[in-house]
Amino acid sequence: MSVDLDQTPRSLLVCDRSSFLNEKNRISSQVEQLHFNYKVSLLLPECSSAPSHLDTVFSSFNSFYLIRNMPIYELLDKHFLKTAVYQGSVYGVSYRTRIDEDNCVALMPNGHLSLSLDKDSFELLGAEGKPSRFNHRTTCRYVVCVDLTDSSMAPGGRGYQRLLTGLRSRLQLKTDFLLSHHPGGGASLQNLLSRYDWSEHRPDVSSRTLTNLSCPTLQSCDLQSCDPHSLLEWIGAVDAHISWYYLEQPRLESWVSLTVHGFVDSPVSWGGNEHGVLRGGENFYSLLIFRDQTYQLHLATGAHDTCPP
């Protein structure tokens, strides 16, 4: 059976070029909209060893927690809301759940709770929601989005009590849950952690030096003529087996590549909008940085997701 390559899944790719010296560049506001990421790949041409200050950067990464079999109603606990959610210091996502088959959950730093549910679970929960944009011919998935910081969701209120009852008494949804916090927010999680089986983790850091590797010649002055898809394919091919790299290629123009990979099965992607897999599940950004402080940012997601910012 032949396959028409023209019918392979498309993806959305947004390219933005600017300079770190430009006070109006949007890079921080753009990359901060991808909340749930599992891997960072750093590619350093012309380096036989890592710059010493990178060790300081790596050691500054926060730890995160894996809570096993956590009931999702715990995210509505009054103490957790007061000490963590309302402070904007915590965020988390269900672990090893498949967005096209399982019930998936995400808690964003702005206090928004997103539930991607199958039809039976949605009906059991009894909360307001909308059909998933990733349904096929029939409606089999629903999305429930709740702003836990809104006054209508204050503990004791009707909206709060309805969601709490649905999660605790009817749906009884439990899942392994990855939970992290902003600097200084670790104490706010201790009360929750004390009630469940959990483990603390830190990002694994590995490195490798590659030699005799053919690399694209990149210059900031002619990026507009460079095909971003071909470039990202090359970076992805190198990234398939190792985490971050040094390339001994002195003939290249000085540049650095930083790629951040979002969870394929995260229920949300750019800006907290719904994310789906279908046949792809792209969910990442790649940043090219040049010596003159210019950069090109590539933001990617699946063809049916909301366009990146």
N, C-alpha and C positions, 0 to 999 in steps of 0.2 A: 504494500500500500504506500503510495507516494505521499509526501508531505509538501504542501505549498509553503515555501519559506516566507512568502509575502504575508502569510496569515499567522506568523508567529506573534506571541504577545508583545504589544508595544509597552513603552514606559514613558513617563513624563520626566523631562530633564530641563531644569532651569539653570541658565548660566549667568553669572553676575561678575563683572570685572570692575575693580576699584583699587584704592590704595589705602594702606593703614594710615597714611599721612593725611588722608581726606577726612575731616571731622564729620562729614555727613555720610560716611560709609555705613552700610546697614548690616555688617557681618554679625555683630553680636545679637541683634534682634532676630536675625534669620536663623542662625544655628541653635539658638536657645529654644526654638519651637519644635525641635525633635527631642523628646524627653527620654525615651527608653532605648538605650544603646548598649550593646554587649561587647563591642570590640573597637579598638582604635589602632589603625595601622599608620606608622610613620616611615616614610621613605626618604633617606638622606643621601643624595649623590655626593661623590667626591669625599666621602668620609670613611676612613678605615677603622674608626672607633667613635663611640658616642660622645658628644660634648658633655663635659662634666656636670653642667648645670641641669641636664636632663634628669639626673638621679634625684635632684631636689624636687623636680616636678613630679616624678613618679611616686616618690615617697609621700607627697602631699595628697594623693588620692584618698578619698574617704573609703572606709570599709562599708560593706552592705550586709544584709541579713537574709537568710533563707528560712522562712517560717513554714513548717510542714503541716499540711492539713488544717489550715487556718480557716475558720468560718468567716465569711465575708462580712457578716453583721458586725464583726469586731471593728471594722473601719468606721462604724457609727457610734462606738463607745464614747460616752460623754468626756471622759478624761483624755482620750486620744484626740478627740476633736479640739479640745481646749488647748492642749499642750503641743500638738503637732500640726493638725490640719489648719487651724485658724492662724497659726504662726507662719504658714507657707514654708515649712521646713522639711516636709516629708513627701515622698512619692514612691509608688510601687506598681508592680505588674504581676499577674499570675504567671507561674513558671511551668514550662512544658505543657502548655495547653495549645491546641491547634485552632486557629481562628476560623477555619472553615468547617470544623467538626465539634469543638468543645465550647463550653461556656468560658469566656475570657473576661478578665477584669483589669482595669487600670485606674490608679489614683494619681492625679497630676498635681504638681506643686501649687497650682492655683486653687486647689480644693475641689476640682471637678472629678466626680466618680463616673466612670464609663463601664457599662456592662454590655457585652455582646453575647446574646443568649439564643439558644435554639427555641423553636416555637413553644414546645411544651413547658420549658423553664420560664419563658416570658409570661405565659398564661398563669402559671403557678404563682409567680411573683406578684402579679396584680398591680404593677406600677405603670405609669404613663411611659410610652416609648414610641418608636417609629420603625417601620420595616428597614432592614439593612439595604444599603444601596448595592450590595453584592449578591442579592438574591438572583436566582436564574428565572426560570419560568414560573415558579411558585414561591410564595413568601414562606421561607423556612427559618429565617433569622430576624431578630429584632435587636435594636440598640436602645438602651436606657441611659440617659445622661442626666446627672444630678449635680447641681452646685451646692456642695455641703456648707458653703459659707453664706448662702443666701438666707435671709430672715425666715423664709417659708420652710426652711429645713432646720430651724432651731430645735434642739431637743425638747420634747414635750409637745411640739406643734403637730398639726394633722399630717402634713407631708412627711415629717420625720418619722412619726409613729407608723404610718402606713408602710414606708419602705423598711423600717426595722422589723415590723411584724412579718412582712413578706419574706425577708431574708432569714429570719430566725425560726419562724413557725411553719411556713409553707414551702419555700424553695430549699432552705437549709443548704445553701451552696457552700462547699468547702474546696479549697485548692492550696497547693503549695504556692507561696507568695514571696516574691523578692521585694525587699523594702530597703530604701536608702534615705539619706537625710542630707541637708545642707550642713556646712560646717557649724558646729555648736549645737546641732539638733539631736544628737545621739541620746541624751538623757530623756527626751520625750518619748522614746520607744521602749524604755525599760519596763514599764508597767504592762504593756502588751506582750513583750517577749517572755515575761515571767510566767505566763499562762500556757505556753506552748513549747513544743520541741523546736529548737532553732539552732542555727549555726552561723557564725560570723565569718565573712570572707573578705579578702582584698584582691584587687585585680592582679592577675598573673602577668608578669613582664618577661618577655623573651626577646632575643636579638640574634641576628645572623649577618655575617658579611658575605656579600656576593661579588664574585669577580667574573670577568669575561662575559658580562651580560650586556646584550645589545639594548640600548636605551634610546628613546626618542630625544632629539635635540630640541630643547624648549627655550624660547626667549620671550620675555614679556612683551617685546615690541611687535611680535607677529602672532600672538595668540588668537587673534581674530581669524586667521587663516588655518588654524589647527582644528581638525575635526574632534570635538569633545568626546564623541562616542568611541572613536578609535583609541583615544588616549585613556579613557576609563576602562576600556577592555584590556589594554596593556597592563594598567595598574592592577586590575582585578586578577589577571592571570598570574602576576608576580605574587599577589596577596593570597593566592589559593592555598599555599602550603606553609607560609611563615608569617609572623606577626608584624615585625618591623625590621627595616633593612638599612644597610650601608652599601652604597655602590661605588666601587673604585673606578670611576669614569672621568678622568681629569679633562677630557675634551668637551664636556658638557658645560653649557651655561649654568650658573649656580641657581638651583631651585630646590624646593622641598615640597613633598606631597603628604598631606594629612587626610586620611579617610576615616570617617566614623560610621559604623554599621549599626543600624537600628534593628531591633528584634523583628524578624519576619512575621511572627504571629502576634505582635502587639495589636490590641484592638484600636489603638489610635496612632496616627502618624503626625504629619506636619500640622502645627497649630492646634493639636487636640482633635482634629477631624478623623472620621472613621477610616480605618485601614483594613484592607482585605488582601487575600492571597490570590484567589482565582488560579492563574497559571504562573504568576510571577512572585509578587510580594516584595519588590524592591523598596528599600527604605533606608537611604543613606545620603551622606554628603561627602564631597571630596574637595579639598582646598589646596590649590597650587600657590606657593609663595615664592617671590623672586627677590633678589638682592636689593633691588631698588625700592622695596616695600610695596610694590604692586602685587595684586593677587587676582586669581580667578576662582570663583566658587561655583561648584556644580552641585545642585540639589536634585535628588532623584526619588521617584516613587512609582508605583504601579499605574498603569494607564487609566484605571477606574477610580483612583484616589483623587482627593482634592489637590489641585496644583500647589506645589511648594511656594513659599513666599518669595 
